Amino acid sequence: MMKTRKKALAALISSVLFSTTLPVFAQTSDDEDKPSSQDVELILVTGSFVRRSENFDSPSPLAVVDSVAIDAIGAKNIADITQTLTINTGAENNPDAFTQNATAGTSNINLRGLGVASTLVLLNNRRQVVTAQQTNEGLNFVDTSSLVPMIAIDRMEVVKDGASALYGSDAVAGVVNFITRRNYEGAMITMDYQDGAHGDNKEYVLQGLWGMSGDNGNVMAAVSYTNRSPLFISDRRLSRPEDDTSALGNPGTYFLPTLPGVPIIDPYGCEQFGGYPDIRAPSGTIPGLDVGLCGFDFGPFYSYVPDESRLNMFTSAVYELSDTLTWRAEFGMARNRAERGGAPSFPILTSPIVPTTHPQNPFGQPAAFFGRAEGNGFPGDPANTESDTVRFSTSLTGELDAGFWEVNYTRATNDFLFRVPDVLNTEFQLALNGLGGADCNPVSGTPGEGACEYFNPFATSYTTAPNSQYVVDSFTAEEVIDSKADLEVIEALTSFDAFEMDAGYAGLAIGAQYRRNELSQDYDALANQDSFTFVIGNPDISGEIEVWALFAELALPVTENWDVQIAARFEDYGGSIGNTLDPKLAMTYQVSDELSLRGSVSTSFRAPTVFLSSGGSTSLQELTDPVQRATAFAAVRTSGNDDLKPEESTAWNVGLSYEPVRDFSIELDYWNFEFEDLIIQENAQAVLTANPTDPARVVRAGDPETGPLVQVFNTFVNASSLETSGIDFVSSYKIETGMGTFTPSLQGTYITKYDLADPQAGDIDGAGRRNFNNIGTSSPELRMNFGLNWYNDIHAANLFVRYISSYDDDQNCADGSLNEEGCPDGFMEIDSYVTVDAQYNIDLGSLFDTQQSYVLTLGGINLFDEEPPQVFTNSGFDSKVHDPRGRQIYARLAVEF
């Protein structure tokens, strides 16, 4: 299942790897010539299984964000860290109903804009379980909100080039490794309060850390609790009403058999009851009736930030069983709850019929209702998510004369419950027929009498003929999706000095891994029967994938100035996925004391997930039916495809580190990723257009050749390619003055290419584009962070200026019209965005000479309350790029005992 170029690169690197290691079996050990393990401190750096000295220059581009830097940006959760990284593009950290329908309260990472499932997230070098609930695109990701309390994090290490050769699937765009504190002794409590400039958007974070060391080990425990109040669109309206207006409202619209295809606005009223009339014909075209739609502005009911509470706990223990044997164990759990605002009810897309006998029907004939059960004047119906994550990891590490061995085991689960109310199809039709109500017997009952009531969809429900809660409750229910993801990993590896070279000993690491991923989604009984009018429903799904892997890495100190890393990994998935071999070659060369060069080339892959192979979901979509020659809403059921192949990529990176003078450093990297066989969801319209009467893909009511469209079946396929490249640059300069130490810094990423081959949209130049109409993600070309740090004795301060360049909005044309058939004058531009963050710290413990350490922090995010650039779309901004919250002022008190 490998491409020709992957085979060639694998053969080249594998031949170097295995031919070079041959002396291992013939070499006679000479311990006297080897350096003592006590001479220098050796550590593991993310991106390698061979221990290196602390001052080792990684051949892969590596970014490290330590706890001091995390505190400096005022981060209260991991999303606050990752969204400031210029290499992170398109992450879903500002969830809303339009980009993250069922995953509110979660956060993720998207290195290079290659997808939220293409970055491998590790905790202390161990894999993490993915969320059991997928994104709108069908991607399961590691929820960083459920990872670990912030107070326990020592640093975050990011490998910015492909790392599948070392870590396997999902490391396509790189690796993010969160490393917790080690050997902590004492106790610490931090209290954070943050207040937003808009609405009642407040956040409280309380954290605690405790650690104790004995003669042979250490125990540490951390806990955090977060409570965040919501920010609604109505609190800070960024969108225009027309951006959030649905054609289906209440008051609604009707279609009559005597006027086929002509929409009629509710004759009892629209605008006077809060509706937005969209008139489609001159007044009087149809005497007494208005042709058009009665729209509904649903925007104010939805939230930019959900109402959230999070409880996160982490414990670790280390015990030295002997001088050469160490046992480690970690346990973590997270309990996250989120409530996202929503409209009073979803649109009803099943075209229910109001009978002629309905007492409020003014038409004298049956009328198809195009609207929603509740609209203007009713409170919103929220959607709720409940995510519970439990993780356990343990390892046994043994020291060798010139290396180490390790066996580790990880088990983690995520239980994810999603609940959202919707209207029941059959029960709503019964209520229109006068047989509504829980106590009404639709067989023996009389319409509109006794326990049987009519539901009134007309505007008279606002005046003379209101609906009872009794009848509304009878056709309203919650769709409940109870999902569970399970991860189990067993891994064994050893790393040791293999043979001596002129510049030292070559390090060899070899290992094996077994992992199992399970996913199940249990829909409620009503959803199993496709009973809902908007969310429809879905069958239950379950599946698992087992993977066996072998990997090896060779670290070669070729000369005192030249180090080479060679790695390869073989993974076998069995079945139709098959196996893959991915190599990596990386090197660093110290040109002088001031300048070093690095480069790497590798292949990577992302295997189909359980959901993509065995899962599925159902949604209602508006489609154009070639048979009926009309627009229709149909249920689109997407099923998993067990014939999917892994996505494959080739990545390469060249870079340099330059320190012309002491304390002044410059880092430059040019990177390139080229993808093939990207997994995408088929376009339902394309499926329908290709063969509108295929009974295996298209379901019609009545006659399968000519009947009304009911359902379309599609799946996931390998269909697209993507190539992206760019430049990362980082620089800082430490300046000592009589007023303290100043450290200006600059971090930036410039995307030079983001080319897409989309099966529907064609070839796309996606750099500097929102990529709304294709498979890509929003890709502003330039992101920069300018920082200035100052400290003097007990005082410290930070200033950050963050810049995101302008980019094109391919959903909207330059003249403000919707991009439906192309934009002759180009796309609308999304403005550049500049925000300023600042922070001040004072060491109160030193100021007042206390025994305990007290540090007070005051700061602000987006100090000048800059609005995100307006986008003519739902909610009015690009949630994958910008933050809608505005100015956030915070205070933190940290007490360490």
DALINUR-V332175 format. One record per backbone hydrogen bond with DSSP energy under -1.0 kcal/mol. CO is the residue of the C=O (numbers start at 1). NH is the residue of the N-H. Records with the same first field share a line. If there is no record, write none. Layout:
# DALINUR-V332175
CO = NH, NH
This chain:
# DALINUR-V332175
3 = 7
4 = 8
5 = 9
6 = 10
7 = 11
8 = 12
9 = 13
10 = 14
11 = 15
12 = 16
13 = 17
14 = 18
15 = 19
16 = 20
17 = 21
21 = 24
22 = 25
23 = 27
30 = 33
36 = 39
43 = 52
45 = 48
52 = 43
53 = 56
61 = 160
63 = 158
65 = 156
66 = 70
67 = 71
68 = 72
69 = 73
70 = 75
71 = 74
78 = 82
79 = 83
81 = 84
82 = 85
85 = 88
87 = 112
96 = 100
103 = 106
107 = 144
110 = 89, 113
111 = 114
115 = 118
118 = 173
120 = 176
122 = 178
123 = 126
126 = 123
135 = 138
139 = 135
141 = 131
143 = 146
144 = 147
149 = 152
150 = 153
152 = 181
154 = 67
155 = 179
156 = 65
157 = 177
158 = 63
159 = 175
163 = 166, 167
164 = 168
168 = 171
171 = 163
174 = 120
175 = 159
176 = 122
177 = 157
178 = 124
179 = 154, 155
186 = 211
187 = 897
188 = 209
189 = 895
190 = 207
191 = 893
192 = 205
193 = 891
194 = 203
195 = 889
198 = 201
200 = 202
201 = 196
202 = 229
203 = 194
204 = 227
205 = 192
206 = 225
207 = 190
208 = 223
209 = 188
210 = 221
211 = 186
212 = 219
216 = 320
217 = 214
218 = 318
219 = 212
220 = 316
221 = 210
222 = 314
223 = 208
224 = 312
225 = 206
226 = 310
227 = 204
228 = 308
231 = 304, 305
232 = 235
240 = 243
244 = 298
246 = 296
249 = 372
250 = 376
252 = 266
253 = 370
254 = 264
255 = 368
256 = 259
259 = 262
263 = 292
264 = 254
266 = 269
270 = 273, 275
271 = 274
276 = 295
278 = 293
282 = 285
286 = 289
290 = 265
291 = 280
293 = 278
295 = 276
296 = 246, 298
298 = 301
299 = 302
302 = 233
305 = 231
307 = 339
308 = 228
309 = 337
310 = 226
311 = 335
312 = 224
313 = 333
314 = 222
315 = 331
316 = 220
317 = 329
318 = 218
319 = 327
324 = 399
325 = 321, 322
326 = 397
327 = 319
328 = 395
329 = 317
330 = 393
331 = 315
332 = 391
333 = 313
334 = 389
335 = 311
336 = 387
337 = 309
338 = 385
339 = 307
340 = 383
343 = 381
352 = 369
354 = 367
355 = 358
358 = 361
367 = 354
368 = 255
370 = 253
371 = 348
375 = 378
383 = 340
384 = 419
385 = 338
386 = 417
387 = 336
388 = 415
389 = 334
390 = 413
391 = 332
392 = 411
393 = 330
394 = 409
395 = 328
396 = 407
397 = 326
398 = 405
402 = 497
403 = 400
404 = 495
405 = 398
406 = 493
407 = 396
408 = 491
409 = 394
410 = 489
411 = 392
412 = 487
413 = 390
414 = 485
415 = 388
416 = 483
417 = 386
418 = 481
419 = 384
420 = 479
422 = 477
423 = 533
424 = 428
425 = 429
426 = 430
427 = 431
428 = 432
429 = 433
430 = 435
431 = 434, 455
434 = 448
436 = 453
437 = 440
441 = 445
446 = 449
449 = 452
453 = 436
458 = 461
459 = 462
460 = 463, 465
468 = 472
469 = 473
472 = 475
475 = 424
477 = 422
479 = 420
480 = 524
481 = 418
482 = 522
483 = 416
484 = 520
485 = 414
486 = 518
487 = 412
488 = 516
489 = 410
490 = 514
491 = 408
492 = 512
493 = 406
494 = 510
495 = 404
496 = 508
499 = 506
501 = 504
504 = 501
506 = 498
507 = 555
508 = 496
509 = 553
510 = 494
511 = 551
512 = 492
513 = 549
514 = 490
515 = 547
516 = 488
517 = 545
518 = 486
519 = 543
520 = 484
521 = 541
522 = 482
524 = 528
526 = 531
527 = 530
531 = 425
533 = 349
535 = 537
536 = 532
541 = 521
543 = 519
545 = 517
547 = 515
548 = 572
549 = 513
550 = 570
551 = 511
552 = 568
553 = 509
554 = 566
555 = 507
556 = 558, 564
561 = 590
562 = 559
563 = 588
564 = 556
565 = 586
566 = 554
567 = 584
568 = 552
569 = 582
570 = 550
571 = 580
572 = 548
574 = 578
578 = 573
580 = 571
582 = 569
583 = 603
584 = 567
585 = 601
586 = 565
587 = 599
588 = 563
589 = 591, 597
594 = 659
595 = 592
596 = 657
597 = 589
598 = 655
599 = 587
600 = 653
601 = 585
602 = 651
604 = 649
606 = 647
609 = 613
610 = 614
611 = 615
612 = 641
615 = 640
617 = 638
619 = 636
621 = 634
623 = 632
625 = 629, 630
630 = 625
632 = 623
634 = 621
635 = 712
636 = 619
637 = 714
638 = 617
641 = 644
647 = 606
648 = 676
649 = 604
650 = 674
651 = 602
652 = 672
653 = 600
654 = 670
655 = 598
656 = 668
657 = 596
658 = 666
661 = 664
663 = 734
665 = 732
666 = 658
667 = 730
668 = 656
669 = 728
670 = 654
671 = 726
672 = 652
673 = 724
674 = 650
675 = 722
676 = 648
678 = 719, 720
680 = 717
683 = 687
684 = 688
685 = 689
686 = 690
687 = 691
691 = 694
694 = 697, 698
697 = 713
699 = 710, 711
703 = 707
708 = 701
710 = 635
711 = 699
712 = 637
714 = 639
715 = 682
717 = 680
720 = 678
721 = 757
722 = 675
723 = 755
724 = 673
725 = 752, 753
726 = 671
727 = 750
728 = 669
729 = 748
730 = 667
731 = 746
732 = 665
735 = 742
737 = 740
740 = 737
741 = 791
742 = 735
743 = 789
744 = 733
745 = 787
746 = 731
747 = 785
748 = 729
749 = 783
750 = 727
753 = 725
754 = 766
755 = 723
756 = 764
758 = 762
762 = 758
764 = 756, 766
766 = 769
768 = 808
769 = 779
779 = 768
781 = 751
782 = 805
783 = 749
784 = 803
785 = 747
786 = 801
787 = 745
788 = 799
789 = 743
790 = 797
791 = 741
792 = 795
794 = 843
795 = 792
796 = 841
797 = 790
798 = 839
799 = 788
800 = 837
801 = 786
802 = 835
803 = 784
804 = 833
807 = 830
808 = 770
809 = 812
811 = 819
812 = 828
813 = 816
817 = 813
818 = 820
823 = 826
826 = 814
828 = 809
830 = 807
833 = 804
835 = 802
836 = 863
837 = 800
838 = 860
839 = 798
840 = 858
841 = 796
842 = 844, 856
843 = 847
844 = 848
845 = 850
853 = 896
854 = 844, 845
855 = 894
856 = 842
857 = 892
858 = 840
859 = 890
860 = 838
861 = 888
862 = 865
871 = 873
873 = 876
876 = 871
878 = 881, 882
887 = 197
888 = 861
889 = 195
890 = 859
891 = 193
892 = 857
893 = 191
894 = 855
895 = 189
896 = 853
